[in-house]
Every structure is written in C-alpha cells, then in structure tokens.
C-alpha cells in the first residue's frame, strides 16, 4: 500500500526521444567525477594529518622518556 502511494507521488516521465537522456548522463558523470576527486582530496588530507599526529606522538614519547629516566 505504501509503495503504491510513494510511486503515485513521483511523476514518471520516459521520453520517446532517447537523446533527452544525454544531459542527465553528462550531469551524472560529472557528479561521479567530482565525488571521486573529493574522496581522493580527503584521503590526501587525512594522510598528512596522520603523519603529523605520528610525529607529535613520537616527540611526546621522547620527551616522556627524557623526563623519567
């Protein structure tokens, strides 16, 4: 029952001329490309932050060892 209600809310349009799908596919491709680039950007930033955290951790561990012989 709920499925029929949801399907009636969304108007379905299937054009006879299939070239009308081309802009939608171009937009979809661009969105996917941007999403992939954003993921790689976040991974790159995360990697830099991880390296900084490791350096800080090593420095703090060395300071602790020097304080408590």
N, C-alpha and C positions, 0 to 999 in steps of 0.2 A: 504494500500500500504506500509506504513512504517512498519507495523507489519510483513509483509512478508519479507521485506528487513532485519529486525533485526533477524528474525528466520533463514534466509539463512546464516547469518554471523556466528552464533553459530552452530558448528557441533554437531549433536545429536548422541550419541552412547548408545545403550541399549544392554548390553552383553547377550548372551544366557545363560551363566553360571552365575547364580544369586549370587554365592559366591564372585564374584568380587565386590559386593556392601558392603561386610563386612568391609574392611578397611575404606571406606568412612563413614560408620555409626560410626565406632570407633572414627575416627577423629572428626566427628560432635559431638559425645557425649563428647569428651574431651574439645572441644571448648566451648560447653554449660556449662560444669562444671567449667572451668576456668572463663568464663564470670560471672557466679553466684558468685564465690568466689571474684572476683574483685568488684562486686556490694556490697557485704557484707563488704569488706575491706573499700571501700569508705564511706559506711554508718557509720562504726565504727569511722573512722577518722572524719567524719562530726559531729558525736555526741560529740566527745572530743572537737572539735573546738567550738561547740555551747556552751558547758559547760564553757569553758574558756571565751568566749565572755560574757556570762551571769555574771560570776564572775567579770570581768572587768567592766561591766556596773554597777553592784551593788556597787563596790568600788568607781567608779566615782560619782555615785549618792550620796553616803555617804559623799564624800569629798565636793561636792557642798552644801549639807545641812549644813555641819560644817562651811563652809566659809560664808554662807549667813543665819545667824540666824533670 
